C-alpha cells in the first residue's frame, strides 16, 4: 500500500509536500488546525495513527519518534506481521525505520533519506553489515524454511561464516566459506531443506493450466502438485500460474493458485497462439475449441517470457491439463497476462471516517479505480486521489454499475462506493441484477464482493438511543422505482403490524405529499405521543438529531438527507443528562 506522510505542524507539512511527488502514491495526513491543505485531516493523532497501522498502511511520521512508539506499541504483533513505520525528523536529517524494517521500512527509509539528504538510521544487523536480510529476501525470491534464517545470519555476523550453494547476486556482500557448517542453498528444486541449510527459491517456475468447465478444484490442484513432484521442482519456486482468459471465473484455477500461494494471470487466445512455435504438444482440437493450439504449455511459456523454456510438457488428468516452464531469471516485476478483475461494492457508512470499517478503507485504498456518486467519493477525502475517481451524479446509478463492471472485467481492482450499507437501498442489488441480465459475459468473470457499512438507520438509532430494540421494518418513500400504491400498502402493513419503522428517502423538493400521507397512516394507528427520531446529515459536521412526538412531526423540515424512525406503540422517550433519548423495550425487564 502507498505510505501515509503524517504531519503535525507547518514544518512537517512543508517537508511532506517536497517528498510527496517523489514517493509514489503517498498521501499527506495532517493534524487539523496545524497542517491545513493536507489530503486527509485528522483531529486525534493517536487514534489516527492506530487506524492507519491496523489497516496496514505504511506510516512515515514526520514527528518525534516517541509519539509513534506510544501510539503503536500496544498494537505490535511481531516482525513478520507488523507493517512499516518510519520516524522522519522535521528537517529531513534522519529517517528511522522503527517498525517493519524487513517489511519495507528499511528500503523506504533509505529512499527518503536520499531525497532529503539525511541519514537512514538502519539498525537491523544483517541490513547494516551486509545490506540484506535472509528472512526477507528481495522481490523474486522466497524462503523455504524461515526458521533457518536466524542461525545462518548469526553465523555470518559472528564471523564463523556460512557456505553458499548456487547463485544469488544480492547475497554477494557476505563472507561465504565453503567449509562452514551452516549454509544457504539457492535452488528451484524440492527437498533441499535440512537442519543446517537455509533454502532460498528463485521465483523462476511458471505453471500453465487448463480444465473443463466445472472441474473439481481438487483434481487440478492434485495434477499441479504431481507435476511438480515428479519433476523434482519446488512449489516455493513457482512465480505464477496462467491460463486462458475464458477460465477467469473457474474455481479450479483459483484453488490451484491459492494452494501454491502464487498469483494467477490470464491470456487471450491470440496471446497464447503466439507461443505456438514453442509448444511441444500443439493440438488442432484445442485450436478449434479455444482459438489457440495449446492452453497449458502456451500459458506457461507466455508467463516465462522469451528466454523461458518448457521443463514439463503438458500432462493430463481426466478433466485438466498442466505444463511447467522455467524463466531465465527470477521474476521481480510486472507479470505477463492480466489478473482477474475484482469489484468490491463498499458501504462507507454515513460519511464519518470513524464509522467506516477498516475493511472498507483498505479496499478503497487498494483499488485502481473508485466509482460512485460524487458526494460519496468526496466523503472519502484524500483516500481517493484524483486519478482514481470516476464520479457520477444522482440518477446515474446504472452508469456507475456499468463502469464498475466493465473496469473489473478488464482486470482492474474497482471499488464501487455507496453511502451507508451497500446492500440497503444501494448498488449491490443493481450489480447482481445487471449480472443476471448478462449485458456483457466478461462481467461475470470478475470477482465480486460486498463489504458492509453502517446503515443510516443504524446511525440514527445509535444517536437516538435504542429505538430498534424490537421488531422493525424499513421503507423507502421514493416512488422513482416503486409504485406509490405499493408504498402505501407497505406503510399500512407496518402501521397495523406495530413495527418500529425507519423511513428512507422521506422527501425531495418535487415529492412532498408522500411523507404527509405516511405520517397520517401512522397517526391513525399509533398514539399521538409516539416518539419519532428525525436525523439529518449523520456523521457529518452539520449533523442534527431530534426526537419529537408523532403529532408534532413537521414534514417541511425533512429532506433527502434526513432519515426518520417512527416508534411502535411501546416506544418511549427518556430525558437523560445528555438529552432526550428514544428506546423500544423488548421485555427483558420482566424476565427472571
C-alpha positions, -999 to 999 in steps of 0.1 A, spaced: 0 0 0 11 36 -6 25 53 25 9 80 46 30 110 54 17 120 88 24 156 98 17 176 130 28 210 121 38 235 94 75 224 91 64 188 87 38 198 61 65 216 40 87 185 41 58 162 32 50 184 2 86 181 -10 85 143 -6 51 135 -20 59 138 -57 89 115 -53 72 88 -32 46 70 -55 11 71 -41 20 89 -9 -8 109 8 -4 137 33 -23 132 66 -23 164 86 -35 174 121 -65 198 119 -56 234 126 -18 228 122 -14 213 87 -40 229 65 -42 216 30 -33 180 38 -50 153 17 -66 139 49 -72 159 80 -75 142 115 -82 155 150 -70 127 172 -33 119 164 -30 87 184 -63 73 171 -54 82 135 -20 65 137 -35 34 152 -62 33 125 -35 35 97 -14 8 114 -44 -15 117 -52 -10 81 -16 -20 71 -8 14 57 30 22 58 35 53 81 61 80 77 56 101 108 73 135 104 74 139 141 91 128 173 96 90 174 82 89 209 47 98 195 48 68 172 61 45 199 34 54 223 6 52 198 16 19 182 34 0 209 2 -18 222 -6 -29 186 27 -47 178 24 -84 170 58 -95 156 83 -86 129 67 -109 104 33 -92 108 39 -55 116 38 -30 87 64 -3 81 66 27 104 93 54 99 101 84 121 114 113 100 129 144 115 111 176 105 143 188 89 148 156 70 181 149 87 173 114 100 149 87 88 145 59 114 127 27 105 111 20 139 89 -10 129 88 -34 100 124 -30 89 121 -61 68 86 -52 56 98 -23 36 107 2 63 144 -1 57 142 4 20 117 33 24 139 50 49 169 48 25 148 62 -3 135 91 18 169 99 32 183 100 -3 156 126 -12 162 148 19 200 144 21 196 128 55 208 96 71 188 64 71 192 51 107 192 13 99 195 -8 130 188 -44 118 221 -62 119 220 -80 86 210 -49 66 236 -28 84 265 -52 79 258 -69 46 229 -50 30 204 -79 31 181 -98 54 179 -136 49 144 -138 63 130 -111 40 146 -116 5 141 -91 -23 113 -95 -49 117 -126 -70 128 -148 -41 112 -169 -14 124 -186 18 116 -223 20 125 -228 57 124 -194 75 135 -208 109 170 -214 95 175 -177 86 184 -167 122 212 -192 128 227 -187 94 227 -149 98 241 -152 133 270 -173 120 277 -146 93 276 -118 119 298 -138 144 325 -143 117 322 -181 117 308 -178 82 284 -199 62 286 -216 28 267 -206 -3 255 -231 -29 240 -216 -60 238 -181 -73 221 -151 -58 237 -117 -67 220 -99 -38 240 -122 -13 274 -112 -26 283 -89 3 287 -116 29 318 -136 39 308 -170 25 330 -201 33 329 -234 15 338 -253 47 312 -238 70 288 -260 89 257 -239 81 248 -228 46 224 -213 21 212 -233 -9 198 -214 -38 176 -237 -59 143 -243 -76 145 -280 -67 124 -296 -39 137 -315 -9 168 -295 -1 158 -283 34 179 -296 63 186 -285 98 218 -269 87 208 -253 54 186 -223 46 169 -228 12 161 -198 -10 140 -204 -40 143 -180 -70 108 -174 -85 116 -189 -119 89 -215 -124 57 -208 -142 27 -231 -145 2 -232 -173 -32 -249 -166 -63 -257 -184 -95 -275 -175 -131 -283 -185 -158 -261 -171 -168 -272 -136 -137 -293 -129 -133 -304 -93 -108 -279 -78 -90 -308 -61 -84 -325 -94 -64 -296 -109 -45 -289 -76 -36 -326 -74 -24 -326 -111 -2 -295 -104 13 -309 -73 21 -342 -90 36 -324 -120 60 -305 -97 68 -336 -75 76 -359 -105 100 -333 -119 116 -327 -85 106 -290 -86 98 -269 -55 63 -253 -52 81 -224 -35 98 -215 -67 66 -210 -86 63 -174 -97 28 -176 -112 1 -197 -127 -16 -189 -161 -44 -199 -183 -69 -188 -210 -90 -157 -201 -122 -177 -207 -113 -195 -175 -111 -164 -154 -141 -174 -132 -132 -211 -130 -130 -221 -93 -104 -248 -100 -80 -222 -113 -82 -200 -82 -80 -230 -59 -47 -242 -76 -32 -207 -73 -43 -203 -37 -28 -237 -28 6 -226 -42 2 -190 -29 10 -179 -64 -6 -151 -85 -29 -161 -113 -27 -145 -147 -48 -149 -179 -42 -145 -216 -63 -141 -247 -64 -169 -272 -43 -147 -296 -17 -142 -269 -14 -180 -263 -14 -187 -300 17 -165 -303 35 -192 -283 25 -220 -309 61 -223 -324 74 -232 -289 48 -258 -280 57 -295 -277 22 -307 -280 1 -284 -303 -34 -296 -307 -59 -289 -336 -87 -300 -313 -78 -274 -287 -74 -248 -315 -109 -254 -328 -123 -251 -293 -103 -222 -279 -86 -204 -308 -50 -214 -297 -31 -246 -302 -22 -251 -265 -35 -236 -233 -13 -252 -206 20 -251 -225 12 -217 -240 4 -201 -207 35 -215 -190 57 -201 -218 39 -168 -220 45 -162 -183 81 -173 -185 89 -148 -213 111 -151 -244 140 -166 -225 119 -192 -208 119 -229 -216 94 -256 -211 106 -281 -184 75 -302 -180 54 -308 -212 16 -310 -210 3 -336 -185 -33 -346 -183 -58 -358 -157 -94 -367 -165 -105 -331 -170 -74 -309 -166 -40 -302 -181 -8 -288 -167 27 -277 -180 57 -261 -164 83 -236 -177 114 -220 -163 121 -183 -167 157 -172 -175 158 -151 -142 138 -146 -111 106 -128 -119 106 -95 -100 84 -70 -119 50 -70 -135 39 -104 -147 27 -110 -182 -10 -115 -188 -36 -99 -166 -51 -107 -133 -87 -115 -127 -105 -82 -121 -122 -75 -88 -152 -54 -79 -157 -45 -43 -191 -30 -36 -184 -10 -5 -207 6 21 -188 36 35 -213 43 63 -229 77 67 -197 96 59 -177 98 91 -142 82 90 -148 68 124 -179 49 111 -161 34 81 -149 -1 86 -111 -9 83 -120 -34 55 -138 -7 36 -109 17 40 -84 -10 29 -104 -19 -2 -108 17 -13 -71 24 -8 -61 -7 -28 -85 0 -57 -72 10 -91 -104 29 -97 -131 42 -74 -166 46 -88 -195 63 -71 -218 93 -67 -195 124 -65 -206 133 -29 -198 99 -16 -163 99 -31 -158 134 -16 -166 120 18 -135 97 14 -113 128 12 -76 121 4 -81 84 4 -91 87 -33 -66 106 -55 -80 125 -85 -66 100 -110 -87 71 -94 -120 90 -93 -149 81 -115 -176 104 -102 -213 103 -113 -244 123 -105 -277 114 -90 -298 93 -112 -268 77 -129 -268 45 -109 -269 22 -139 -240 41 -155 -220 37 -123 -225 0 -122 -218 -5 -159 -185 15 -155 -175 -6 -124 -183 -39 -140 -165 -30 -173 -134 -19 -155 -134 -50 -133 -139 -72 -164 -108 -55 -179 -87 -69 -150 -87 -39 -127 -94 -36 -89 -126 -15 -86 -143 0 -56 -179 9 -61 -188 31 -31 -222 35 -16 -234 56 14 -245 36 44 -246 -2 37 -240 -13 1 -269 -38 3 -296 -15 18 -311 8 -9 -278 9 -26 -260 -6 -56 -252 -42 -45 -285 -53 -58 -282 -34 -91 -248 -51 -97 -263 -86 -93 -294 -75 -114 -271 -64 -143 -250 -96 -139 -282 -116 -142 -291 -97 -174 -257 -106 -187 -252 -75 -208 -215 -85 -212 -204 -121 -205 -170 -108 -194 -186 -91 -164 -192 -125 -147 -155 -133 -148 -147 -106 -123 -146 -114 -86 -175 -97 -68 -175 -89 -31 -198 -69 -9 -184 -50 21 -210 -39 47 -212 -5 62 -231 12 90 -266 20 76 -283 53 80 -310 37 102 -283 22 125 -265 55 128 -298 73 136 -308 46 161 -274 49 178 -277 87 181 -313 85 194 -307 57 219 -322 23 212 -354 27 190 -347 -5 171 -347 -28 201 -377 -48 190 -391 -58 156 -387 -31 129 -390 -26 92 -376 -2 66 -395 15 39 -383 40 12 -407 67 3 -391 73 -31 -415 64 -59 -389 65 -87 -385 28 -86 -416 17 -65 -452 25 -74 -470 47 -49 -497 22 -43 -471 -4 -32 -455 22 -9 -489 29 7 -497 -8 11 -464 -13 29 -469 17 52 -504 4 62 -489 -30 69 -461 -16 90 -485 7 110 -511 -20 117 -484 -46 124 -470 -22 151 -435 -23 137 -409 4 145 -404 19 111 -374 36 95 -383 58 65 -356 63 39 -357 90 11 -386 107 30 -390 138 10 -375 157 -20 -382 191 -35 -406 176 -60 -421 149 -38 -438 165 -8 -471 145 -3 -458 110 4 -443 119 38 -476 136 48 -495 105 38 -471 83 57 -474 105 89 -512 103 86 -512 65 82 -491 60 114 -510 87 133 -542 66 127 -526 35 142 -503 50 170 -508 73 200 -501 110 192 -472 109 217 -453 81 198 -417 93 196 -401 99 162 -364 103 156 -356 129 129 -319 126 120 -301 146 93 -266 146 79 -255 118 103 -218 116 109 -211 149 93 -202 183 108 -238 197 105 -255 166 119 -288 172 137 -309 147 157 -343 155 172 -369 133 189 -404 147 186 -440 133 192 -456 119 161 -484 146 163 -457 173 161 -437 160 132 -430 189 108 -428 174 74 -415 207 60 -383 203 80 -374 170 63 -354 165 31 -334 137 13 -306 139 38 -329 130 66 -339 96 80 -369 91 103 -375 63 128 -412 61 139 -417 42 172 -442 15 178 -469 15 205 -443 5 231 -416 30 222 -408 57 247 -387 88 251 -364 94 281 -349 126 295 -312 120 304 -283 141 314 -272 141 278 -306 150 263 -337 132 252 -333 96 241 -357 71 225 -360 34 231 -382 5 223 -385 -22 251 -383 -58 242 -394 -72 275 -362 -82 292 -371 -63 324 -400 -86 331 -379 -118 327 -362 -135 356 
